[in-house]
């Protein structure tokens, strides 16, 4: 609070006097600081006339002085004593209503928890990051930026983190919404002249979680407002989690936003590998109390390799046909249920497919990848091959390690972790990895 830090207020006033020129008025000595929280300096004016003068003529002067004195991005707001009391009451009620509705069905899906989430090589880093911030929001990975194609579990992890934080820290104020809702809320605030209330609601939170942030790209004013909201929360060490269907550099957002997204952890969720798809199907069947035979599970996992949402839809189709036809679930029924609108099954990706693309890209020989050589020019492409094999094929860790000179499963795990870490930190390498994956899939 500024009111308890007179030295800071004195610095601001001295800055105002030094640079104010003919803007200065004798009654400036009656201005009193109310608070400096979440990047907003509130100042109490003696009356309505003084307040109006400050808003029209001295706002920039006080803003520059506050930013110079604090060394931070700060906004300034002038209030009279009566307005202060009235607005505090109104805002407290609005904020209470906002956070009381945090767990409404419209916002949170009660099924989206860590317990119901299936982890695999495609999402392990994202899952670990969300778990970590649930234990210490604002202190571990901030901001956390999750990206990947639709239906891979970004929203699930986002809401799982919110659920866990509320369970561990019940008093946490969480603002969770889609990017579209944020833009609409901002537009409505501008049209009604309620920007002060809008900023209060978004900047007086402990955690801001926004889904599909890429939609901010077409809204210049909304980007400006989000930029300042982001700065305020980040400087206050409040947790920020964002999801997108593409990486920060591919969102077409302003460079200053992209730069800030990369301050924390950026992690990608990829398509689930075969083993993960099998685990997802088992989990979905268990949740729906559906007895899904193992051969049917393997058939669905081999037929649908796109995303979790389609896997869940396939389980629902099979179960529905079994119920309508009054037949037990077996392989023939599953083929009938998925055969009508499923695309022809592509040949599965093999390790040879991966090796053909990687050896061409890095101009190395297959014999070197399978040798004991540990030079960087050989070891790095070998680790990339192991990572791609883990994510694009159904081979076990032991099988992948055996293919690369008889290495054990721990070597494959280390390679996967090394590539994941590099991918999260280096957008250029991420692009290279995406191109390799695309070339492998195109070659089928």
Phi, psi and omega in degrees: 000133178295326184300337179262358180239078184294331182295321179294317179297321178297321177298319180294314180298317179299321178295320179297314181296320182292330186244001188280332180057228183280003176282334184298139177234150182303327183282001176302335180292343181271350177295136182233136177287139176261302180199157172229094183223142174055035175080013180235121176264117178258130183236133179268124178266154182299327182197180182300321181294316178295321178299315181297320179297315181297319180297319185277325190242337188242001184299313181294322179300313180289325179297312179298320181294319180294320180291323179292320182288325183266337185073020181228167175285118185226137171257159183235139179225134180253131181227151170271168182298317181292320179296321181301314180295316182293315183292324178300317180295315182294317181292321178300321179292317180296318180294319179300317180294322180300312185276339173294333183266008183304324185259020175299152180299332181294333182259309185252139173260119184296342179278344184274080179235168177296327182297325183269000183268132180264121181265153178197182180303332184287337187222009188298319181293318179297318179296316180296321180294316179296322177296320182295317181288338177291332179279328181213074182301136178086354187240340185262285178241109183214117359282165172250125184240112179258133178220153181165169182296167181295141174085013183260356174111012181297311181295323178302310181294322179300312181287327177299320177296318178298313179303313184294319179296317179294328179287320181279321181233082187302335183275359182296133177266111183247131172249108182241127180195170177277161178297323179300318179295322178298314181297314180297321179296319180293316179299318179295320179296320178296315182294329181265354182071030184251035183297327179298315180292321178300312182294324178299314183295323184271339184256350176257053179232163176267340181206132176243121181238118182237127180268139176061054183296344181298337180290353177286346188301327185268008185232094187296313181294323178294323176297319179300314181293319180294324178303313181288324176297316178301311181301316181298312181292318182296317180294334179269005180059039174267143186288136176235126175234131181229147173236156180204158177272004178210167181290161180308318183289346180257010186270347184067019175278170180298148182302323182293330175287315179302318179300318181290325178299328181276000175294327183260228180248126174252121182225142184257141173255121183263175176295141182291139175286175185303313182298321179292322179297320177298315180296322178296315180298319178297318180295315181295321179294319179295318179297326182266004183057043179253130178275097184256108180302156185295322180292328177289319178301314180293323179296313181296317180297327179279337182273320184248116182235020186271295184203171183295322183299318180289327176296317179295321177295325179294319177299318180296320179297314181297315181295321180294316180296320178299321181289315182293317183274355182054050180234152175288154179282118176218182186296319181295322178293320179296319178297322178291320182291323184260350185288331187293319185234013178269144179284156179304136182294126178284158174297138182292147177291137179247167177295328177297322177300317180294315181298320180300318182285315184292317180296325177291317183295320184259002176055054178230167182264149178301320182298329179288321179297327182267003180272183179268004182299139182239014176296152184303321183293341179256316185296321183293311175299327178296317178295323177296318178300316180297318179298312181295322178295323179293326185266337186249351180237172179263008182291147178283169178301319181295318180295319179295314179300319180297328181290335183252061174079026176074028179284154183273177186294332180294329177294319179294318178298319179295318179298317181298317180293320180297315180293318179300315182296316179295318180299321182290331185264337189239100180300328180293318177293324176302318179296320178297317180296318178297321180292320177299315180298318180296317180297321179296315182290322179295328182287353182286000000 
